[in-house]
């Protein structure tokens, strides 16, 4: 007996879409088995448009609709590749969990409820792939007074939880988020602050490369301590949980505002080193605040491949073993996509997959909306 689902994730790094084909009833036990993993990069045009749509602009409703269609087509390519790699007929897949691309995330703002917006045209995706699609997975939590993020801590508990032990799970995408799986069974999760987004922006602006491979450029620079401290003074870092953030707050103009106080333009490599230290510091501070007794911090997301960043993080957490989630059974590049397959499975069973202790919602809710196959 199998229970096959597909999970699709494209995050704030805006590099592309990850997909996994997952069996949630694997023979031999365990929570899940990944049967296939596929990735498709975004074209430079789509990545640029999705980034631009994070801020108000001309004709943005029209542009957002077309960008959502384009993203659905990328998702459909990933699905076809997964079916081929897993040698599975589409009829055997119960549903696709499609995260979509977050372009605005403003929970509890403006009218007290706020909103979160993920592009992706799930109706078109269902038409293209011929499988039920579960999408719009964040808005119900926001409607219930929650942050709508992060949604993965319940999944982290199911996959990485250890009875009687505290475990930290740190995802470093464009934005970083921490899940603290406490030894007493409670779960805390929230966005720490910047992950790769500001580093990627600075690297592309000054080197032409889309990211700092291995953190080599950051490692060549020196931390500008006054700049680091002014950035760490942002009120978000001291806010109590529940909380979530995104490019709405930590964007290039935020960085530019902090750089304006310099009498002379700083060395770009030194700024990159400072941004790496910012990510490491805000993440480590939150680990020490919410999971100080953890023996291990499992790292997933693209930031886990940044050797310089991992060294900075480990230096700030000398009593905690920092290691990739691969060493605990699930590769770092697959964790978030698996989480959205898991959320699709929960929706199909009409089970709540949200944790009000994480998002601050009035209670647990069934998350998502269904777009049936043709």
Backbone torsions as a table, in degrees:
resi	resn	phi	psi	omega
1	UNK	NA	128.1	178.6
2	UNK	-119.5	161.7	174.8
3	UNK	-138.0	88.9	-171.0
4	UNK	-94.0	131.3	176.8
5	UNK	-137.9	155.7	173.8
6	UNK	-114.8	137.4	175.0
7	UNK	-118.3	136.4	-179.1
8	UNK	-125.5	132.2	-178.0
9	UNK	-138.8	129.0	168.2
10	UNK	-131.5	119.9	-169.9
11	UNK	-104.8	-167.7	-173.7
12	UNK	-71.1	-10.4	176.2
13	UNK	-72.5	-21.4	174.4
14	UNK	61.6	31.5	-179.5
15	UNK	-92.8	-30.2	-178.1
16	UNK	168.1	-166.7	-175.8
17	UNK	-118.9	131.0	173.4
18	UNK	-101.7	142.3	175.8
19	UNK	-137.1	147.1	177.0
20	UNK	-133.8	144.6	169.8
21	UNK	-104.7	119.1	-169.1
22	UNK	-124.3	139.1	171.2
23	UNK	-105.0	117.1	-179.8
24	UNK	-93.7	8.4	173.5
25	UNK	-133.6	57.7	-174.7
26	UNK	-71.5	144.0	174.4
27	UNK	-67.9	140.4	-178.6
28	UNK	94.3	2.5	176.7
29	UNK	87.4	-172.4	-176.3
30	UNK	93.7	162.5	-177.7
31	UNK	-74.3	-39.5	-175.1
32	UNK	-159.7	165.0	171.6
33	UNK	-136.9	125.4	177.3
34	UNK	-82.6	118.9	-178.4
35	UNK	-89.9	-26.7	179.4
36	UNK	-161.5	150.4	176.4
37	UNK	-135.5	131.6	178.8
38	UNK	-135.3	151.7	179.2
39	UNK	-136.5	140.0	173.6
40	UNK	-131.4	124.0	178.4
41	UNK	-72.3	152.9	172.4
42	UNK	-77.8	147.2	169.3
43	UNK	-65.4	156.0	179.6
44	UNK	-60.5	-32.7	-179.7
45	UNK	-68.4	-44.1	-179.9
46	UNK	-67.3	-42.9	179.0
47	UNK	-60.1	-42.9	-179.8
48	UNK	-64.8	-40.2	-179.2
49	UNK	-68.5	-42.0	178.2
50	UNK	-63.5	-38.5	176.5
51	UNK	-65.1	-44.5	-179.5
52	UNK	-61.9	-33.4	-177.8
53	UNK	-74.2	-4.0	173.3
54	UNK	-72.6	-14.5	179.0
55	UNK	-128.5	154.0	-179.1
56	UNK	-58.2	143.9	-179.5
57	UNK	-159.7	175.4	-177.8
58	UNK	-66.3	134.5	173.2
59	UNK	54.8	37.3	-170.1
60	UNK	-70.5	-28.1	177.8
61	UNK	-64.1	-44.7	177.5
62	UNK	-63.0	-46.4	-178.2
63	UNK	-64.9	-39.2	-179.7
64	UNK	-65.0	-39.3	179.6
65	UNK	-63.5	-43.9	-180.0
66	UNK	-69.7	-36.3	176.8
67	UNK	-65.3	-37.7	176.3
68	UNK	-62.4	-40.2	176.2
69	UNK	-62.9	-43.0	-179.6
70	UNK	-63.6	-39.6	178.5
71	UNK	-65.9	-39.8	177.7
72	UNK	-59.2	-36.8	179.3
73	UNK	-68.8	-37.2	174.7
74	UNK	-64.1	-45.5	177.7
75	UNK	-57.2	-42.4	-179.3
76	UNK	-63.3	-37.3	175.9
77	UNK	-61.8	-42.4	179.3
78	UNK	-62.8	-43.2	-179.8
79	UNK	-61.1	-45.8	-179.8
80	UNK	-61.9	-39.6	179.0
81	UNK	-66.2	-36.9	178.3
82	UNK	-66.0	-43.9	-179.8
83	UNK	-62.6	-39.5	178.7
84	UNK	-68.8	-46.0	-178.0
85	UNK	-65.1	-36.6	-179.4
86	UNK	-87.2	-6.0	-178.9
87	UNK	52.4	51.0	-176.1
88	UNK	-123.9	128.9	174.0
89	UNK	-66.3	142.6	-176.9
90	UNK	-60.4	-27.1	-179.1
91	UNK	-64.4	-20.4	-179.8
92	UNK	-84.8	-11.6	179.8
93	UNK	-87.1	123.4	-174.3
94	UNK	-75.2	-35.0	178.9
95	UNK	-169.9	159.0	173.2
96	UNK	-108.7	129.1	172.2
97	UNK	-98.3	111.1	-174.5
98	UNK	-112.2	113.7	-178.2
99	UNK	-68.8	-40.0	-172.2
100	UNK	81.6	177.4	-177.8
101	UNK	-108.0	115.3	178.7
102	UNK	-69.0	124.9	176.2
103	UNK	-117.8	-18.4	172.2
104	UNK	-145.6	139.3	177.9
105	UNK	-143.6	98.8	-174.7
106	UNK	-134.5	60.1	-179.1
107	UNK	-66.1	143.6	173.9
108	UNK	67.2	7.2	-179.7
109	UNK	-97.1	167.5	172.5
110	UNK	68.8	-70.0	-176.8
111	UNK	-113.1	11.0	-178.6
112	UNK	93.9	-23.4	176.1
113	UNK	-101.3	-45.9	-178.5
114	UNK	72.3	-157.0	-176.7
115	UNK	-164.8	164.4	168.8
116	UNK	-137.7	138.8	-172.2
117	UNK	-129.8	119.8	176.5
118	UNK	-118.2	123.0	176.1
119	UNK	-81.8	158.2	176.4
120	UNK	160.3	-8.7	177.8
121	UNK	45.4	66.8	-178.1
122	UNK	-63.0	-26.9	176.5
123	UNK	-64.1	-44.0	177.4
124	UNK	-65.5	-39.2	179.5
125	UNK	-61.9	-43.1	178.0
126	UNK	-62.0	-37.7	178.7
127	UNK	-66.1	-38.8	-176.4
128	UNK	-76.2	-38.0	-172.4
129	UNK	-98.2	-18.2	179.2
130	UNK	68.4	26.6	177.9
131	UNK	-130.3	145.5	175.3
132	UNK	-55.2	135.6	179.8
133	UNK	-116.3	129.5	173.0
134	UNK	-107.0	120.6	-175.7
135	UNK	-139.0	-171.8	-179.6
136	UNK	51.7	54.1	-170.4
137	UNK	-84.7	-7.6	-175.6
138	UNK	-104.0	-27.6	-166.3
139	UNK	-68.7	-29.3	-179.3
140	UNK	-66.4	-37.3	177.4
141	UNK	-64.4	-40.7	177.4
142	UNK	-63.6	-42.0	178.6
143	UNK	-60.9	-29.0	179.4
144	UNK	-88.7	15.5	176.4
145	UNK	88.7	9.6	-178.0
146	UNK	-97.3	179.4	179.2
147	UNK	-80.4	-19.6	-175.4
148	UNK	72.1	6.3	-178.0
149	UNK	-165.2	153.1	-13.9
150	UNK	-75.6	153.5	-179.9
151	UNK	-100.7	-8.4	-173.6
152	UNK	-85.4	-13.8	-176.8
153	UNK	-56.7	-37.1	178.7
154	UNK	-63.6	-38.2	175.8
155	UNK	-65.9	-43.5	177.3
156	UNK	-57.0	-41.3	179.4
157	UNK	-62.0	-42.6	-177.5
158	UNK	-66.7	-35.2	-172.2
159	UNK	-96.2	-40.7	-171.4
160	UNK	-109.6	-6.7	-177.2
161	UNK	-64.1	141.3	177.8
162	UNK	-126.3	123.6	-179.2
163	UNK	-55.9	129.1	175.1
164	UNK	75.7	7.2	179.3
165	UNK	-129.2	147.4	172.5
166	UNK	-90.8	130.4	179.5
167	UNK	-127.7	135.5	173.7
168	UNK	-103.2	139.1	175.3
169	UNK	-125.3	118.9	-176.3
170	UNK	-116.4	117.2	174.6
171	UNK	-99.8	124.8	178.3
172	UNK	-116.7	95.2	170.9
173	UNK	-105.6	-140.1	173.8
174	UNK	-61.6	-39.8	172.4
175	UNK	-113.9	148.4	179.9
176	UNK	-99.3	143.3	174.8
177	UNK	-139.8	146.8	-175.2
178	UNK	-117.3	137.1	167.8
179	UNK	-115.3	125.9	175.9
180	UNK	-107.2	109.4	178.3
181	UNK	-94.2	96.0	-172.6
182	UNK	-73.5	149.3	-179.7
183	UNK	-59.0	-25.6	-178.2
184	UNK	-83.6	2.2	177.6
185	UNK	98.3	-9.8	178.4
186	UNK	-79.7	157.5	-178.0
187	UNK	-131.6	131.1	174.7
188	UNK	-122.4	139.5	178.3
189	UNK	-152.3	143.9	-177.2
190	UNK	-170.5	166.8	174.8
191	UNK	-83.2	129.1	179.1
192	UNK	-77.9	-40.0	-175.9
193	UNK	149.7	-147.1	-178.7
194	UNK	-61.5	144.0	170.8
195	UNK	-113.6	-101.1	179.5
196	UNK	-95.8	-14.4	-167.6
197	UNK	-57.9	-49.3	-177.6
198	UNK	-70.9	-37.5	177.3
199	UNK	-63.6	-42.2	179.6
200	UNK	-64.1	-42.9	178.8
201	UNK	-59.9	-48.0	-177.2
202	UNK	-66.1	-39.6	179.6
203	UNK	-63.5	-45.2	-179.1
204	UNK	-66.6	-38.7	-178.5
205	UNK	-65.9	-30.7	-172.5
206	UNK	-111.6	-14.7	179.0
207	UNK	-124.4	-16.5	-175.9
208	UNK	84.5	-6.4	178.2
209	UNK	-90.4	145.2	-175.8
210	UNK	-72.7	-20.4	175.9
211	UNK	-157.2	162.8	-178.2
212	UNK	-89.9	94.3	-173.5
213	UNK	-59.4	120.8	179.9
214	UNK	68.5	1.1	-177.0
215	UNK	73.6	20.7	-175.7
216	UNK	-62.8	-39.8	-179.2
217	UNK	-68.0	-42.7	177.2
218	UNK	-60.8	-39.5	-179.0
219	UNK	-65.3	-23.0	179.9
220	UNK	-80.8	-12.2	-177.9
221	UNK	-101.7	179.3	178.6
222	UNK	-121.8	141.1	-179.2
223	UNK	-65.7	131.9	174.2
224	UNK	-90.4	97.9	-170.7
225	UNK	-60.1	-43.8	178.1
226	UNK	-60.4	-39.5	178.3
227	UNK	-64.8	-43.4	178.7
228	UNK	-57.9	-45.8	-176.7
229	UNK	-67.6	-36.6	178.2
230	UNK	-68.1	-36.5	178.0
231	UNK	-68.7	-40.5	179.1
232	UNK	-67.6	-15.0	178.5
233	UNK	-79.4	-4.0	176.9
234	UNK	-56.4	133.0	-175.6
235	UNK	-58.2	-23.8	-177.3
236	UNK	-58.0	-39.7	-174.1
237	UNK	-64.7	-26.9	-179.4
238	UNK	-94.5	-4.6	-179.7
239	UNK	-64.4	143.3	175.5
240	UNK	-74.2	160.0	173.7
241	UNK	-82.1	155.7	2.4
242	UNK	-75.5	146.2	176.9
243	UNK	-157.9	154.2	176.2
244	UNK	-149.1	158.9	-177.0
245	UNK	-151.5	-174.0	-179.4
246	UNK	-176.5	-158.3	178.5
247	UNK	-67.5	-15.4	176.3
248	UNK	-59.9	-29.6	-177.9
249	UNK	-108.0	-49.7	-175.6
250	UNK	-98.7	86.9	-174.2
251	UNK	-129.2	171.7	-177.5
252	UNK	-55.4	-35.3	179.1
253	UNK	-67.7	-30.9	175.1
254	UNK	-62.6	-44.3	178.1
255	UNK	-65.6	-44.2	-179.3
256	UNK	-59.2	-39.1	180.0
257	UNK	-61.8	-37.0	178.9
258	UNK	-74.0	-27.8	-179.5
259	UNK	-80.3	-17.3	-175.2
260	UNK	-65.4	-20.2	-178.5
261	UNK	-78.0	-7.0	-177.8
262	UNK	-74.9	133.7	178.9
263	UNK	-67.5	-38.2	176.7
264	UNK	-126.4	149.2	179.9
265	UNK	-58.3	128.7	-179.0
266	UNK	-72.0	157.5	173.7
267	UNK	-61.5	124.6	-177.9
268	UNK	-55.5	-37.2	179.4
269	UNK	-65.2	-34.1	178.0
270	UNK	-68.2	-36.9	175.9
271	UNK	-64.5	-41.4	178.4
272	UNK	-61.7	-42.5	177.3
273	UNK	-61.5	-38.3	-179.3
274	UNK	-69.2	-37.8	177.0
275	UNK	-66.3	-38.6	176.0
276	UNK	-63.5	-41.2	178.8
277	UNK	-67.2	-33.6	176.9
278	UNK	-61.9	-48.7	179.2
279	UNK	-61.7	-46.6	-179.5
280	UNK	-62.4	-40.2	-176.3
281	UNK	-69.8	-47.4	-177.8
282	UNK	-66.1	-35.7	177.5
283	UNK	-68.5	-47.0	-178.6
284	UNK	-64.0	-40.4	178.3
285	UNK	-59.3	-40.1	-179.4
286	UNK	-72.1	-35.3	175.3
287	UNK	-61.2	-44.6	-179.5
288	UNK	-68.4	-26.5	-179.8
289	UNK	-80.3	-36.3	-171.0
290	UNK	-117.9	-12.5	-179.3
291	UNK	-144.7	42.1	-174.7
292	UNK	-63.3	-25.6	-178.4
293	UNK	-92.9	10.0	178.4
294	UNK	-70.0	140.6	173.4
295	UNK	-84.3	-28.2	-176.3
296	UNK	-134.0	145.0	170.0
297	UNK	-119.3	112.3	-179.1
298	UNK	-89.4	125.3	-176.1
299	UNK	-107.7	131.9	176.0
300	UNK	-133.4	174.7	-175.8
301	UNK	88.6	170.2	-176.2
302	UNK	-61.7	-29.0	-179.8
303	UNK	-62.4	-21.7	179.1
304	UNK	-66.9	-15.3	178.6
305	UNK	-93.4	-0.2	178.1
306	UNK	-89.5	98.1	-174.8
307	UNK	-59.3	-41.5	179.8
308	UNK	-61.7	-44.3	-179.9
309	UNK	-63.7	-41.6	179.3
310	UNK	-64.3	-37.2	177.4
311	UNK	-66.2	-40.2	178.2
312	UNK	-65.1	-40.6	179.6
313	UNK	-65.3	-46.1	-179.9
314	UNK	-63.2	-35.4	179.8
315	UNK	-64.2	-29.4	179.8
316	UNK	-88.8	-7.7	-180.0
317	UNK	-129.3	61.2	-172.7
318	UNK	-64.0	-21.0	-177.5
319	UNK	-96.5	0.0	-178.0
320	UNK	-120.5	133.6	178.8
321	UNK	-79.3	117.2	179.4
322	UNK	-96.4	118.3	-176.3
323	UNK	-146.4	155.2	179.4
324	UNK	-69.6	150.4	-179.8
325	UNK	-62.1	-18.9	176.6
326	UNK	-52.5	-35.7	-176.4
327	UNK	-76.3	-3.6	175.1
328	UNK	-122.9	29.2	165.8
329	UNK	100.6	-8.4	-178.6
330	UNK	-139.5	116.1	-177.9
331	UNK	-55.8	145.1	-175.3
332	UNK	-58.3	-31.8	-177.7
333	UNK	-78.7	-8.2	-174.7
334	UNK	-110.2	-10.3	-170.0
335	UNK	-61.5	-51.2	-175.4
336	UNK	-68.3	-40.4	177.8
337	UNK	-62.4	-40.8	176.4
338	UNK	-61.1	-37.3	179.7
339	UNK	-61.5	-37.1	-178.3
340	UNK	-80.4	-23.6	167.4
341	UNK	-66.2	-41.8	178.9
342	UNK	-63.5	-39.2	177.7
343	UNK	-67.2	-37.2	176.2
344	UNK	-63.8	-41.5	177.9
345	UNK	-61.2	-43.0	179.4
346	UNK	-63.4	-41.2	178.8
347	UNK	-61.7	-45.4	-178.0
348	UNK	-62.1	-30.0	176.8
349	UNK	-88.2	-0.1	-175.4
350	UNK	54.5	41.3	175.9
351	UNK	-102.7	144.5	174.7
352	UNK	-69.9	137.3	176.5
353	UNK	-121.6	6.2	-179.8
354	UNK	-97.9	156.1	176.5
355	UNK	-120.4	110.8	-179.7
356	UNK	-64.3	-23.7	176.7
357	UNK	-67.7	-21.2	179.1
358	UNK	-92.5	-51.7	-172.4
359	UNK	-90.3	-19.0	-177.8
360	UNK	84.4	9.6	178.4
361	UNK	-66.8	163.3	-177.5
362	UNK	-67.9	-13.7	178.2
363	UNK	176.0	174.4	178.7
364	UNK	-68.1	144.1	-178.5
365	UNK	-135.9	152.6	167.8
366	UNK	-76.7	126.2	-172.1
367	UNK	-105.6	135.0	172.0
368	UNK	118.6	171.4	175.3
369	UNK	-137.0	145.3	-173.3
370	UNK	-101.1	132.8	172.8
371	UNK	-118.9	99.4	-172.7
372	UNK	-66.2	153.8	175.4
373	UNK	-64.6	155.7	178.9
374	UNK	-67.8	NA	NA
